[in-house]
């Protein structure tokens, strides 16, 4: 009976963890879509990576963001699949598949975009938070964060360093599309976004450590009482 109760409790904990993970993945993707459509895309602020590339492609060809994002993200997923493991990539596929939908649904927000300066600052923070939530859930957005996690796993290179290098490279490649001023602001967006990711990862990691410590202390207290 006791063993059955323990198994039932373990099953409930696993289900709760899976629900929380899914919520974080979906929330991170939704926040990312808002950051892109409400702040960055209207001013062609390409912060780099896959999404930055899609903004450049839209400027050059008129291709909708959600279409190019889906295609490029799928390529990145295939690159990271064998190195990061099945579970990680499943958690990456979820936001990758849902992000184009959220981009499509939040497209009307582009009409409400504030000034370039405000969009650059708020958009960078918003996108950084969205990416951080996705990474905290154990996945990625199938962009520079995926490549960064591969390099971190293999060579110990910090994720934010890889993301920043890729972002600046993409922006540099596309500056002719949107001009020098926007390119300069885009580099600022890339820097602030990566600082936000680093800050949020540290904050979320501390919460995880505290939660683990608190749960362990509670369990030990329960055992000692019994």
Residue pairs with C-beta under 8 A, 6 or more apart in sequence:
21 91
21 137
21 138
22 94
22 137
24 133
24 134
24 136
24 137
25 91
25 94
25 95
25 98
25 133
25 134
25 137
25 139
26 94
26 95
26 98
27 133
28 95
28 129
28 130
28 131
28 132
28 133
28 134
28 135
28 136
28 137
28 141
29 94
29 95
29 98
29 99
29 102
29 130
29 134
29 141
30 102
30 130
31 126
31 127
31 129
31 130
31 133
32 51
32 95
32 99
32 102
32 126
32 127
32 130
32 131
32 134
32 141
33 99
33 102
33 103
33 105
33 106
33 130
34 102
34 106
34 109
34 126
34 130
35 122
35 123
35 126
35 127
35 129
35 130
36 51
36 55
36 65
36 103
36 106
36 123
36 127
37 65
37 103
37 106
37 107
37 109
37 110
38 106
38 109
38 110
38 112
38 113
38 119
38 123
38 126
39 45
39 113
39 114
39 118
39 119
39 120
39 122
39 123
39 126
40 46
40 47
40 51
40 55
40 119
40 120
40 123
40 127
40 189
41 55
41 58
41 65
41 110
42 110
42 111
42 113
42 119
43 113
43 116
43 119
43 120
43 182
43 185
44 55
44 59
44 177
44 178
44 182
45 55
45 116
45 119
45 120
45 123
45 182
45 185
45 186
45 189
46 52
46 53
46 55
46 56
46 170
46 171
46 174
46 178
46 186
47 123
47 124
47 127
47 167
47 171
47 186
47 189
47 190
47 193
48 144
48 163
48 166
48 167
48 168
48 169
48 170
48 171
48 186
48 190
49 143
49 144
49 145
49 163
49 166
49 167
49 170
50 69
50 72
50 73
50 76
50 141
50 142
50 143
50 144
51 65
51 69
51 127
51 141
51 143
52 167
52 170
52 171
52 174
52 186
53 68
53 72
53 170
53 174
54 63
54 65
54 68
54 69
54 72
55 65
55 174
56 170
56 173
56 174
56 177
56 178
57 63
57 68
58 64
58 65
58 68
59 174
59 177
59 178
60 177
64 104
65 100
65 103
65 107
66 99
66 100
66 101
66 103
66 104
67 100
69 99
69 100
69 103
70 96
70 97
70 100
73 96
73 99
73 141
73 142
73 143
74 96
74 142
76 142
76 143
76 146
76 147
77 89
77 92
77 93
77 96
77 142
77 146
79 146
79 147
79 150
80 88
80 89
80 92
80 140
80 142
80 146
80 147
80 149
80 150
81 89
83 150
83 153
83 154
84 92
84 146
84 149
84 150
84 153
87 138
88 138
88 139
88 140
88 149
90 139
91 137
91 138
91 139
91 140
92 139
92 140
92 141
92 142
92 146
93 142
94 139
95 134
95 139
95 140
95 141
95 142
96 141
96 142
99 141
113 119
114 122
116 182
116 185
117 185
120 185
120 186
120 188
120 189
120 192
121 192
123 189
124 188
124 189
124 190
124 191
124 192
124 193
124 196
125 192
125 193
125 196
127 189
127 193
127 196
128 192
128 193
128 194
128 195
128 196
128 197
128 199
128 200
129 196
129 200
130 141
131 140
131 141
131 143
131 145
131 193
131 197
132 196
132 197
132 200
132 201
132 204
133 200
133 204
134 140
134 141
134 145
135 145
135 149
135 159
135 197
135 201
136 200
136 201
136 204
140 146
140 149
143 163
144 162
144 163
144 166
144 167
145 159
145 163
145 197
147 162
147 163
147 166
148 157
148 158
148 159
148 160
148 161
148 162
148 163
148 166
149 159
151 157
151 159
151 162
152 158
152 159
152 162
159 197
159 201
160 194
160 195
160 197
160 198
163 194
163 197
164 190
164 191
164 194
167 190
167 193
167 194
168 187
168 190
171 183
171 186
171 187
171 190
172 183
174 183
175 182
175 183
175 186
178 186
